Amino acid sequence: TGAEMAKCVKVNTPYYMQVFSRIKTIGSSRFNFAAFLFGGGWYLYRKQYLKGTIITAIMFLLTLGQDFIAYATRDMWITLAKAIQSSGITYPTYIDYFSLMSSKFSWWEICLLLAPYILSFISFVLMLVCGFRGNRSYYKHTITKVKKLKSEKSGEELTKTLSDNGGVNTAIAWSLIACEIIMMIAMMFV
């Protein structure tokens, strides 16, 4: 029932009950900006631990890859900037960059130069997927959780169990924020 799902959601109940009702009646969801912005962290916060862990790990690896490749190719970018400067082009376009890249570097080196941008695009696509699929995923997660608890408990015991097992995990949210701050500080010294 809606009341059981509301007890399980606990935080931001009016929003989620409206979204859940929309999913149930017309099969359509809304874009979730929190899931878009925070990705795996939002899933972990909403106690969807498996999805949250997988998405967080993927985003971490994509970010680590971007930073590592950008650091490894910085000398190539300096070479490219010097070539642009010596060519006399005041306002270089993408075509100018690509023509100089093709004359200075092999196809493998060009792929390496563009890899951080490709990884950034993949990260953005993953964020969009989280935004578009977040509410539907949370709806299915909540229904599964309520059904499981209803099969084990009933009455007042069910109400208490739903309230205890529902809600959000703020400890994970604060931990992820702390990790993000530590990573940003660490990247400043690289």
BAPA-764733 format. One record per residue (C-alpha): residue in three letters; x, y, z. Coordinates in pm, whole numbers, padded with zeros to 5 digits, always signed. Each point is the difference from the previous one (the first is absolute). Example, Ala and Ser with C-alpha at 12.3 -4.5 7.8 and 13.67 -1.06 7.14 Angstrom:
ALA+01230-00450+00780
SER+00137+00344-00066
//
This chain:
THR+00000+00000+00000
GLY+00097+00363-00027
ALA+00026+00033+00378
GLU+00244-00292+00019
MET+00213+00145-00279
ALA-00006+00343+00168
LYS+00129-00156+00324
CYS+00279-00162-00199
VAL+00093+00320-00189
LYS-00009+00228+00309
VAL+00205+00290-00145
ASN-00158+00219-00270
THR-00313-00215+00010
PRO-00236+00240-00188
TYR+00230+00011-00303
TYR+00056-00375-00015
MET-00363-00092+00062
GLN-00102+00226-00289
VAL+00268-00154-00224
PHE-00094-00355+00107
SER-00366+00071-00073
ARG+00092+00132-00344
ILE+00213-00309-00074
LYS-00281-00230+00111
THR-00283+00178-00187
ILE+00156+00113-00328
GLY+00333-00185+00003
SER+00197+00322-00029
SER+00256+00136+00240
ARG+00168+00336+00051
PHE+00362+00100-00037
ASN+00172-00014+00340
PHE+00254+00284+00026
ALA+00149-00138+00324
ALA+00069-00334-00169
PHE+00143+00188-00300
LEU+00232+00216+00210
PHE+00109-00255+00258
GLY-00032-00328-00194
GLY+00115-00294+00209
GLY-00001+00214+00313
TRP-00374+00058-00042
TYR-00060-00374-00039
LEU+00204-00070+00314
TYR-00183+00276+00187
ARG-00332-00160-00099
LYS+00130-00340+00123
GLN+00033-00157-00343
TYR+00342-00129+00094
LEU+00086-00229-00292
LYS-00088+00251-00273
GLY+00153+00282+00199
THR+00328-00185+00049
ILE+00026-00097-00367
ILE-00080+00352-00127
THR+00233+00164+00253
ALA+00284-00238-00095
ILE-00052+00065-00372
MET-00010+00377+00049
PHE+00312-00016+00219
LEU+00188-00202-00263
LEU-00110+00234-00278
THR+00115+00305+00200
LEU+00326-00168+00094
GLY+00057-00092-00365
GLN-00069+00358-00114
ASP+00241+00145+00252
PHE+00273-00259-00061
ILE-00012+00037-00379
ALA-00014+00380+00020
TYR+00307-00006+00225
ALA+00181-00247-00226
THR-00068+00205-00316
ARG+00079+00345+00133
ASP+00331+00017-00190
MET-00181-00087-00323
TRP-00247+00284+00065
ILE+00290+00238+00061
THR+00154-00109-00331
LEU-00333+00058-00173
ALA-00039+00344+00160
LYS+00349+00100-00114
ALA-00079-00120-00353
ILE-00320+00210-00002
GLN+00192+00301+00129
SER+00281-00036-00256
SER-00250-00041-00285
GLY-00125+00353+00064
ILE-00363-00100+00046
THR-00156+00249+00242
TYR-00332-00176+00061
PRO+00045-00369-00078
THR-00303-00209-00089
TYR-00053-00371+00050
ILE+00106-00052-00360
ASP+00330+00177+00072
TYR+00060-00221+00305
PHE-00083-00319-00186
SER+00213+00087-00302
LEU+00297+00078+00225
MET-00067-00314+00206
SER+00003-00217-00311
SER+00328+00155-00114
LYS+00174-00026+00340
PHE-00133-00324+00152
SER-00087-00356-00096
TRP-00362-00118+00001
TRP+00064-00173+00333
GLU+00128+00321+00158
ILE-00300+00191-00137
CYS-00232-00257+00158
LEU+00189+00043+00327
LEU-00037+00379-00019
LEU-00374-00032-00058
ALA-00057-00277+00259
PRO-00075+00233+00295
TYR-00274+00166-00205
ILE-00144-00336-00099
LEU+00005-00117+00362
SER-00164+00325+00105
PHE-00275-00057-00258
ILE-00053-00354+00132
SER-00030+00142+00353
PHE-00259+00249-00119
VAL-00201-00274-00174
LEU+00009-00207+00321
MET-00123+00303+00194
LEU-00288+00041-00247
VAL-00091-00368+00036
CYS-00005+00041+00378
GLY-00223+00306-00033
PHE-00246-00165-00235
ARG-00006-00341+00172
GLY+00040+00104+00365
ASN-00366+00039+00097
ARG-00108-00320-00174
SER+00285-00190+00164
TYR-00094+00138+00341
TYR-00365-00089-00061
LYS+00091-00363-00077
HIS+00239-00010+00295
THR-00269+00132+00239
ILE-00264-00245-00126
THR+00242-00291+00037
LYS+00097+00108+00351
VAL-00363+00046+00113
LYS-00108-00337-00146
LYS+00292-00178+00167
LEU-00072+00157+00338
LYS-00376-00067-00035
SER+00072-00370-00055
GLU+00197-00010+00325
LYS-00201+00233+00228
SER-00350+00134+00044
GLY-00197+00264+00190
GLU+00183+00232+00237
GLU+00321-00202-00036
LEU-00008+00061-00378
THR-00046+00375+00050
LYS+00298+00015+00235
THR+00216-00214-00230
LEU-00087+00212-00304
SER+00092+00313+00190
ASP+00326-00151+00127
ASN+00111-00145-00336
GLY-00120+00290-00214
GLY+00125+00352-00035
VAL+00343+00108-00106
ASN+00359-00061+00102
THR+00144+00338+00093
ALA+00327-00150+00125
ILE+00081-00117-00352
ALA-00090+00341-00141
TRP+00238+00180+00236
SER+00273-00260-00061
LEU-00026+00047-00377
ILE+00013+00377+00037
ALA+00314-00032+00215
CYS+00160-00233-00257
GLU-00084+00242-00282
ILE+00160+00290+00189
ILE+00312-00207+00072
MET+00025-00095-00369
MET-00035+00362-00111
ILE+00270+00111+00243
ALA+00229-00283-00110
MET-00047+00093-00366
MET+00109+00357+00075
PHE+00345-00130+00099
VAL+00051-00228-00301
//
